[in-house]
């Protein structure tokens, strides 16, 4: 039954992906709607017009607020998918026009930060496993402790102060590439390198004692080469099994990095929206973040499955 | 970590806690007293850390600023450990369906970005400690529940546990004697990390300008308020930055006895 197999592997994952995304978005939609405070009144207050009953009724009808919650959600969802995200309560502008130019900055910083953390963290983790207690091992432990215990904005501010005020290498808030891209990416990466390197180190270390490693060494392969050739798959599996919390970190880290270094990304607008209860701006932001998390978690699951068929059978590898 | 280092950390932690505790009753100066004739004074014996642009004593503001963090830590730890213990017990000894649902819930909430949740809750219910605490509690109960359930599962297979029950000791007594000693280090490490996260999140939202009451000093709000002085008077920014960093770091390290990840 070829078509059946095709359905199972192509349609089902997409459907369950969509279902989890819609579930998250629906919960946030419901939460926002259940809070006291009528969106129309907030909007009219911001617009500084006198609220006549007819005006309120007209806006309620236009935004579909006179319909059931379910219908409202359907309208919003359709709008989100067709890129009609409504207009901001505060500025009155289309939300898409406000957010689209900013998405690129945030996505670039977040994705590049995540990628660099994985690259650098894997390198440190590999070297740490090769020489336990060595320089790389101590470095990875420092990164892990720092990543958990230091506030991101504090590290960013201190970096800015040292680079701009003490060393005078950069001109603060000049909007240069270094400041708008390199420093934020480094800040986001800094906080993930620790966990990545500890996971990768744990993965490689488990392989160090495996019988096939002894065989490889006995055949005359160098230690580093043997560990890389035989351990990288296992290290990747361990990394994938433990990387999920970093997906969430990237969001908060990117937001803080953008504010510290004055990047014109999403966060600045979102913080303003939070302060002003500008829900039409907030709702698509939540939907985008949910999309990133759902896609990321699914990608992790797919990669793990393809690297390690035992995941499907529930015989997952332990790591510690 | 060496024993000397651990001891030094603990003593340092005690000193910090003492300062915070005394700060509830006494500060060197009134943290709210504006005196424009003394604005931006350098640190001296009278003003340990100098004064800010309004002539307020920085050290006093720093000491009072700790109180928001302490309050957030207390709310988060009490609630998340309480919920975590109950949920963990339900996962370990509850009926299968409850256990499956709770386990799924615990694993799901762990993927929620606390920072974004805190932003959303701040927008819904107003910025402030409650929004931050609620955002943390939604996520932080899960590790307690999962690790407690795992510990209990492992314990049930142990012979000394079965023996202790067979000898007629009641469940509470057996739990006290055998589960508690195994649990405390794990709970301590989790609690330390959560307390650190609470300090960081309170300060982060304050830094974004989303703290509840701008009149009351809070470390993140201070950084937000003084942000234009980063280059002219870095002392104003660096003091709350270091206070946040030191407290978060200490909480993480002191409570975590098996600090080797």
Interface residues (C-beta under 8 A of the other chain):
Chain A: X28 X31 X32 X35 X141 X144 X145 X148 X149 X150 X151 X152 X153 X154 X157 X158 X160 X161 X164 X165 X172 X198 X244 X245 X247 X248 X249 X251 X252 X255 X256 X259 X270 X271 X273 X274 X275 X277 X279 X282 X286 X289 X293 X297
Chain B: X110 X111 X112 X113 X114 X115 X116 X119 X120 X122 X123 X124 X125 X127 X193 X196 X199 X200 X203 X204 X207 X208 X209 X210 X220 X223 X230 X231 X234 X237 X238 X241 X242 X244 X245 X248 X249 X251 X252 X253 X259 X260 X261
